[in-house]
Amino acid sequence: MADLQDEPHSVGIGAEDLPAPAAAVAAGALDRAVALLAVHPVADGCNTLVWTLNQRPYHDIETSDTGVDTDIPRLRAGGVGAQFWSLLVPSARAHENATGDQVLSDTLDQIDTALTLMRRYPDSLCLALSADDMADARNRGRIASFLGPVPGSTLTDSLGALRAFHALGVRSLAPAGAPWAQEELTAFGHEVVREANRLAILLDLTDCPPAVACRLAGASKAPVIISNTAAASLNPHPGNVTDEVLAALREANGLAMVTFDTARTGDSLHAVADHLDHVRAIAGPHGVGLGATFGTGPGHPRPTGLTDPSGYPRLIAELLERGWPESEVALLTWGNAQRVVRDAEFTARAAGHRR
């Protein structure tokens, strides 16, 4: 995998740091999982902590708190080395009930909160703008923090907002629900795709209908991602991805990142592993990743053993026990996410040369 010639610092996990349910996993597999994550940490495609913190009084994420499922100790215990911090808000998800100005204002508030979070914890979090930033953060023992996605509905007949988001550090865009990305891509939609490619902004197709997802994957010259999903073949949840879309992602060198939302995957670690098996089979070993959708408050249902980021080693141990080669687990945790970021940068450089 790219950039692994530099020996990274350990992300600071050990088998003794894991919570009690780890006993359900064979000790040998768990030790292998911990060792693997020390070198190839998790690049998690979706965490909603920024929105959750916006709704709460001041919260110190350097200490564990039952009020949220994500904090720095649990990220480190789980071997998380990179995190995409979602900038979507409820008004963006319920786009039909929100004005464009409201969605834009909410999104800017999210960006401000995310950047404040990184300034507050510089020894643990650092803003990442590129694949090299990912590697550098890992090698310095920090969690590379990507901003995005932002909602595509913030772009209304002008690409200025997209360029402004890029200048603020945003590196992914979610077209779902945008008027330019419906059954057919509008002329402006094609412009958005081209400009996102030029800026190395990833298109995150989460919640796009299958036909729209396939069309966007085909229109983009850079790989696309689905930052939190699961296999519709195993659970026909509307947020899950069909085999048709997984095949389109494989063709486009894209990435489907599996969530830990029980409504989409089921209520056990084994069920999540089943979805990972299926996505790997259809999208290929280079097309599967992890997008847990942590970052919520108490009461959000999670699969047993995966209630917060510290559970990642148990999931990796389960995959190793199922026969996943360590090389493919390393792609799942780190390599595939880094590849799509780097490929987006290659596409942007090529677009710059053409211009």
Rosetta blueprint (number, residue, H / E / L):
1 M L
2 A L
3 D L
4 L L
5 Q L
6 D L
7 E L
8 P L
9 H L
10 S L
11 V L
12 G L
13 I L
14 G L
15 A H
16 E H
17 D H
18 L L
19 P L
20 A H
21 P H
22 A H
23 A H
24 A H
25 V L
26 A L
27 A H
28 G H
29 A H
30 L H
31 D H
32 R H
33 A H
34 V H
35 A H
36 L H
37 L H
38 A H
39 V H
40 H L
41 P L
42 V E
43 A E
44 D E
45 G E
46 C E
47 N E
48 T L
49 L H
50 V H
51 W H
52 T H
53 L H
54 N H
55 Q L
56 R L
57 P L
58 Y L
59 H L
60 D L
61 I L
62 E L
63 T L
64 S L
65 D L
66 T L
67 G L
68 V L
69 D L
70 T L
71 D L
72 I H
73 P H
74 R H
75 L H
76 R H
77 A H
78 G L
79 G L
80 V E
81 G E
82 A E
83 Q E
84 F E
85 W E
86 S L
87 L L
88 L L
89 V L
90 P H
91 S H
92 A H
93 R H
94 A L
95 H H
96 E H
97 N H
98 A L
99 T L
100 G H
101 D H
102 Q H
103 V H
104 L H
105 S H
106 D H
107 T H
108 L H
109 D H
110 Q H
111 I H
112 D H
113 T H
114 A H
115 L H
116 T H
117 L H
118 M H
119 R H
120 R H
121 Y L
122 P L
123 D L
124 S L
125 L E
126 C E
127 L E
128 A L
129 L L
130 S L
131 A H
132 D H
133 D H
134 M H
135 A H
136 D H
137 A H
138 R H
139 N H
140 R L
141 G L
142 R L
143 I E
144 A E
145 S E
146 F E
147 L E
148 G L
149 P L
150 V E
151 P E
152 G H
153 S H
154 T H
155 L L
156 T L
157 D L
158 S L
159 L L
160 G H
161 A H
162 L H
163 R H
164 A H
165 F H
166 H H
167 A H
168 L L
169 G L
170 V E
171 R L
172 S E
173 L E
174 A E
175 P L
176 A L
177 G L
178 A L
179 P L
180 W L
181 A E
182 Q L
183 E L
184 E L
185 L E
186 T L
187 A H
188 F H
189 G H
190 H H
191 E H
192 V H
193 V H
194 R H
195 E H
196 A H
197 N H
198 R H
199 L H
200 A L
201 I L
202 L E
203 L E
204 D E
205 L L
206 T L
207 D L
208 C L
209 P L
210 P H
211 A H
212 V H
213 A H
214 C H
215 R H
216 L H
217 A H
218 G H
219 A H
220 S L
221 K L
222 A L
223 P L
224 V L
225 I E
226 I E
227 S E
228 N E
229 T E
230 A L
231 A E
232 A L
233 S L
234 L L
235 N L
236 P L
237 H L
238 P L
239 G L
240 N L
241 V E
242 T L
243 D H
244 E H
245 V H
246 L H
247 A H
248 A H
249 L H
250 R H
251 E H
252 A L
253 N L
254 G L
255 L E
256 A E
257 M E
258 V E
259 T L
260 F L
261 D L
262 T H
263 A H
264 R H
265 T H
266 G L
267 D L
268 S E
269 L H
270 H H
271 A H
272 V H
273 A H
274 D H
275 H H
276 L H
277 D H
278 H H
279 V H
280 R H
281 A H
282 I H
283 A H
284 G L
285 P H
286 H H
287 G H
288 V E
289 G E
290 L E
291 G L
292 A L
293 T L
294 F E
295 G L
296 T L
297 G L
298 P L
299 G L
300 H L
301 P L
302 R L
303 P L
304 T E
305 G L
306 L L
307 T L
308 D L
309 P H
310 S H
311 G H
312 Y H
313 P H
314 R H
315 L H
316 I H
317 A H
318 E H
319 L H
320 L H
321 E H
322 R L
323 G L
324 W L
325 P L
326 E H
327 S H
328 E H
329 V H
330 A H
331 L H
332 L H
333 T H
334 W H
335 G H
336 N H
337 A H
338 Q H
339 R H
340 V H
341 V H
342 R H
343 D H
344 A H
345 E H
346 F H
347 T H
348 A H
349 R H
350 A H
351 A H
352 G H
353 H H
354 R H
355 R L
